[in-house]
C-alpha cells in the first residue's frame, strides 16, 4: 500500500466517486512522462496496512485483459449484484 496526496489521487482517479483505475488507462490519459511524475513520489510513500487510515482507491496492474470485470464507472459501489454478497449490496446501495 502507498499514500498519495489529494492532487495525486485526483489525477489517478479523476471520475466522480472513482476508486478503481487500470494503470494502462491512467498512463494513456496522462501520458507516460506525466504518469511517471505523478506515481514516482507515491512509490516513495509506502504504508503498512495496519497503519492505513483507509483505502480510498485501487490501481490495477496487468489487469487490462480483465477490464470487463470492473464496473464501467470504476466505482466499487457499482459492482454487479452477482459479484458481491448481500451485505455488500446493502452497503453499496446506501453509498450510491
N, C-alpha and C positions, 0 to 999 in steps of 0.2 A: 504494500500500500504506500501511496505517496500523497503528499499535500500539495495542493495547487492554490494559488491566490485567487481571489474573486475574478480578476481580469483573465487569468489563465483558464479558469473554469469556464467562463463565458465564451472564450474563444474555442474551446474544445467542444462544449455542449451549448450551441447557440440557440436552439429551438426553445419555445416556451415550455417549461417544465421538463425539458430533455435531460435525461440522466444516463443515457447509453449512447455510445458512438463507436464506430469502427475506425481504426487507425487509418485505413485506406481512404475513407470518406473525409476524415479530418485533413489528411495530407493533401488530397485533391482540392479541397475547398481552400485551405490556407496556402498551399504551395509548399514544396519540400523545405525551402530555406526558412520560411516563417514558422512552419510546424516544428522544425528543429529548434528555432529560437524560443518558442513557447515551451516545448517539452524539456529541453536541456536543464533548466533550473528546477523543474518539477522532479526530475530523476535525482536531483541532489537533496531532496527533502523526503527521505523515506520515513515511515512511521510504523510502529508496531500496532497490530490490530488492537491490542488491549489498551493502547493509549489514544486511539482514534475517538473523536467525539461524534462520529457518524460517517457513513459512506454516502456521498452525495452523487457520485457518478462512477460509471464503469467504462473504461476504454478497452475495447476488444482488439486483440491482435490475432492474426491468422484466422479470422472468422468470416471473411468475405464470402466463402462458398456456402456459409450457413446464414447469410444475410436474411433470407426469407423466414428464418426462425424468430427474428426480432420483430417487435411491433413496428409498424411503419412510422409511427410518431417518435420512436426511440425513447419512449417513456415507460418506466417499469409498471405504472398503473394501467397500462394498455395491453398487457399480455392477454392473449385469448383465454377464455374461461377454461379450456381444456388443458392449458399449460400450468394452471395453479390450483391449489386446493380451495375448499370452501372458505376457510378463514382468510386466505389471501384475497379471494374475490370480494369478501365483505370489506376488508381493509381498503382495497383499491377503489371500490365503489364510493367509499366515503372521502377519498382524496382526489377524485377527478374534477 
